[in-house]
Amino acid sequence: MKSLIKTSILLIIAINTAFPQVSLPQAQKNEFLNDLVSSFENEFLWEEKGKQIAEKLSSKIKNGDYSNINDAEMFVEILNRDLYLLSNDLHLTVDLYNPNPDSGNSKKEGPSKKTSFIFTEVLDNSICYLKFDSFPRLTKDIEKEIDDVMSSLVNASTVIIDLRDNSGGSDETVNHILGYFFKEKKKLATSYQWNASPKDIWTTPKILSKKLSDVKLIVLTSQSTFSGAEIFTQRLQSHQRAIVIGEKTPGAAHRTATYLMSDIFLLNWPYEESKHAKDGQNIEAIGIVPDYLAHYNKAKEIALNFAKKGKVKATKKIISSKESKLVKALVEALNSASDSEYQSFIATHVMSDHQDRVSRTLSKHKTVWNENHNGKIINIHQLPENNLRLFIETSFGIRQMKIVLNNNKIKKVMTR
């Protein structure tokens, strides 16, 4: 528990992605920055690195880098850029805390229907496909759901596990699933936490492990495979238990906890480093290099072909001509120093009732991450319903931008 942080939140807190534009109280901003520097000095997992970050952050504060930022969203965006440049840690981020994320929605909804977090499909005879888009907290219900799915795989010759859209989640759930694919108890990694002794992480083989430990495994990855999904892949690949097909992952491997600071900021703070048992590697800022490279939109097809024939052909970026015009116009607008050209893009390509919010999101990216007007698209994922996920290389690193479309016009933009 962090002594310098006034209020800690160990559970996930809902964050409203449409957080209204608000002014930033100077006193709370200064209090937060001071607490943040102190946390790096005294409670960072990597002591020497923490002191270096604290020194550089203190220098930026003294130089007045944040003094004239009165908009809360812009402050968070600029600080996240600086924290990334100082730490090279994709998990170390700040968000705005909204205590009432649903306050703007007066419509009452009925009871939510329980849906599985695992999508399953039989692709071809004995080739089974599983898609995990997250690893939720391990509960008895989740354990039963996993066991039921794994029981359906006992006659499979090949299992394809799709993590291309997996943003991570519970390490306990990751290791629980891994236990089905190792016949014997196996050391997976060593965990290092702040102010604690190292702890070894082992698989716990299940009854079904006797059959599933021999099944051929293929794991699909992409540039959006993140955090716990990268750890899952690393622990299979490094033990030569799975073939990895897809794109290189970003390298966000540290476990984090979320803390409320100064009543308005959520700090996502890395507290655990995991080093693989076999090679001692921590994949933070390194990522997973697939055994076979394949574009996001072709990885599943290629994996199926590999399961049948044992051959893989690499692929390039995929984008249709219709979407290429939109993407080209977006890049030109973001890279333009002309405000009129940027506003023309908003008026032409964004739905009229969503222009304000989309404009603010793109403006933050343009101002904070693309100040040199040199952003370059390095990859594009074509998502369901013709939505797009772009990977933009800027002077400050690679940013993800998800674009939600409606009738070929932009409805929503999210960046990471």
Secondary structure, DSSP 8 states (H G I E B T S, - for coil): --TTSSEEE-S-----TT----B--HHHHHHHHHHHHHHHHHH-SSHHHHHHHHHHHHHHHHTTTTTT--BHHHHHHHHHHHHHHHH--TT-EEEE--S-TTTT------------SEEEEEEETTEEEEEES-B----HHHHHHHHHHHHTTTT-SEEEEE-TT---B-HHHHHHHHGGG-SS--EEEEEEETTS--EEEE----TTHHHHTTSEEEEEE-TT--THHHHHHHHHHTTT--EEEE--------EEEEEEETTTEEEEEEEEEEEETTT----TTT----SEE--TTTHHHHHHHHHHHS----------HHHHHHHHHHHHHHH-S-HHHHHHHHHHHB-GGGHHHHHHHHHHIIIII-TTS--EEEEEEE-GGG-EEEEEEETTEEEEEEEEEETTEEEEEEE-
